[in-house]
Amino acid sequence: MTHKQYPSLMRLSGLIRKEMWQIFRDPSSIGIAFLMPLLLLLLFGYGVSLDAKDIKLGIVIENPDLTTQSLAGSFERSDYFKPFPFSSIQEAQQALRERRITSILWLRNNFSEQLLSGQQAPISVIINAVDSNQANITKGYIQGVWLAWLTEYSAVQGKSLPLPVTLEQRVWFNPALSSRMFLVPGIIAIIMTLIGSLLTAMVVAREWERGTMEALMATPLHIGEMLLGKLVPYFILGMGGMLFSVAVAVWQFNVPLLGSLWILIISSALFMLVALLIGLLISILSKNQFVAGQIAILVTFLPAFILSGFLFDINSMPIAIQFITHIVPARYFVAILQTLFLAGDVWPVILSNLAALLIMFLFLFAIVWRKSYKRLD
C-alpha cells in the first residue's frame, strides 16, 4: 500500500542546502552571477555610448570676416564638435569621402551680406549618412548651434533677424542627455535575464545529463519541493547579482536611483521568478545542456537585448515587431528600471508593467507545473 507524498519543510530545506553547495562548488555559477554583471556594466558604462561627441566637422568659409568667424567660433566652443578648416568645398568633400570628417559646414561668399541685409542666410550642411542615427544627431546639433548663434547675433546687432525656430528647451529626467543614464539601468535587465534563464536552463539540464535528476526522482520528494528546491537557490543568486549591479550603477557610474529601493526589489524579484521559470521550462523540454543553452540565448537573451527597449526605441519598430515585444518579459522590466532610476515612483508606469510581469509569472508557472512530473520519460 502506497502513501501519498506530502510537502515537507525538512526535505525542502535539505534540497535547498544541496543546491546551494552545488552552486558554491561550481565557479561558473558565481562568475555568471557576479563577474559577468561587473564586466557588462563596465562595458556598457564606459565602452558603449550613444552620445555624439567630438563630431569631425569640416568648415569651409569662402569669404572670411568677423561674422563668419563668429559663427565658426560657436562650433569650436561646442563640446559636440571638433572643427577642421578647409579652404575649398572640393577639398572638404574629398575629406568626407575618405571619412576624415563626418560633416561639412559651408558658408558661401554672400553669407554675411544676406544676413546683414535682413535676408535669410542659410548655411549649407553636408552630412555622411552611412550611419543614419549619427547623421540625425549631427544634424540636430548643427541646428542647435546655428539657432543659438542667430539669437545671440541678433541681440548684439540690436535688430530682429528672421529665426527659423524659436527654441525654448526643457530636458526632463536626464538633463545631461547622457546615454549612460539609461544604458546602465537597462543592462541590469539583461544581466538578470542571463542569470535567471540561461544559468537555470543549463544547470538543470546538466543534472539530466549526469543522471542526478533520476536520483532525485527516486526520493520521497514532492514535485513542488523539487521545483522550489531548484528555484530558491538561483533566485537568491540572481537577487544578489541584481543588488550588486545596482550598487555599481549608483556608486561607480553615478546613475541616480530616484525611486523606491523596495519597489525596485519587488519588481526585480517578480522578473527574476519569470526568468527562472523560463529557464526551468527550457531545461524540462530539452534535457540537454548544449541545446538548453542555445534555446535560452535565442528565446531570452537576444529578445531582451533587441526587443526590450534597452537599446532600440520600441515605437520606432514596425507594427508587427512592436506586437512581438509584448511577449518579451524584459520589455516591462526595462521600463520599470528606467522609470525608477531616472524619473522616480511613477505609479501608472510601474503598476502596469508589474501587472504584465505577474500575468507572465502565473502563465509560466502553470505550464511548468503541468510539465513537471516524477517520471523518467
Summary of the structure (lengths in Angstrom):
residues: 377
radius of gyration: 28.3
end to end distance: 24.3
largest distance: 105.3
contacts: 1171
relative contact order: 0.11
helix: 67%
strand: 6%
